[in-house]
Amino acid sequence: MLDRTTVLADTARILEVELDELDPSVSLVDQGLDSVRLMALVEQWRGAGADIDFVSLASEPDLEQWCALLAGR
């Protein structure tokens, strides 16, 4: 299980922005997320023990949704 802090930090790192530059109200696609970066996050989080897949995250490219998905699994 991943906590919110980890999800936010990992997402900021993969998007190459500072954590305070992430806007949770804006789609991550609009903030620079593409399929390659998303797959890198999926693999990283799977390596950390998260039971998550590409489609689940890609269908909801939103930080709040990701935190809920990753915390609940």
C-alpha positions in Angstrom: 0.0 0.0 0.0 1.3 3.5 -0.9 0.5 6.6 1.1 -0.5 9.9 -0.3 2.9 11.5 0.3 4.7 8.8 -1.8 2.2 9.0 -4.6 2.5 12.7 -4.8 6.3 12.7 -4.6 6.7 9.9 -7.2 4.3 11.7 -9.5 6.1 15.0 -9.2 9.5 13.3 -9.8 8.3 11.5 -13.0 6.8 14.7 -14.3 10.0 16.5 -13.5 8.3 19.2 -11.4 8.4 20.4 -7.8 5.8 18.9 -5.5 4.1 22.2 -5.0 3.7 22.6 -8.8 1.3 19.6 -9.0 -2.3 20.7 -9.2 -4.6 18.0 -7.8 -7.6 19.6 -9.6 -6.0 19.3 -13.0 -5.7 16.1 -15.0 -2.2 14.7 -14.9 -2.3 14.4 -18.7 -2.7 18.2 -18.8 0.3 18.4 -16.5 2.6 16.3 -18.8 1.8 12.7 -18.0 2.1 10.4 -21.0 1.9 6.6 -21.3 5.6 6.0 -20.9 5.8 7.9 -17.7 2.6 6.3 -16.4 4.0 2.8 -17.1 7.2 3.8 -15.2 5.0 4.7 -12.2 3.1 1.5 -12.5 6.2 -0.6 -12.5 7.7 1.4 -9.6 4.6 1.0 -7.5 4.2 -2.7 -8.4 7.8 -3.1 -7.2 6.8 -1.5 -3.9 4.0 -4.0 -3.5 1.0 -2.1 -4.9 -1.6 -4.2 -6.8 -2.3 -1.7 -9.6 -2.4 -1.8 -13.3 -1.9 0.7 -16.1 -5.6 0.8 -17.2 -6.8 1.6 -13.7 -4.5 4.6 -13.5 -4.9 5.7 -17.1 -8.7 5.8 -16.9 -8.5 8.2 -13.9 -5.4 10.5 -14.5 -6.2 12.4 -11.3 -4.2 12.6 -8.1 -7.1 12.2 -5.8 -8.3 9.1 -7.7 -4.9 7.6 -7.7 -4.4 8.1 -4.0 -7.8 6.5 -3.3 -7.0 3.5 -5.6 -3.5 3.0 -4.2 -4.5 3.4 -0.6 -7.4 1.0 -0.9 -5.5 -1.9 -2.5 
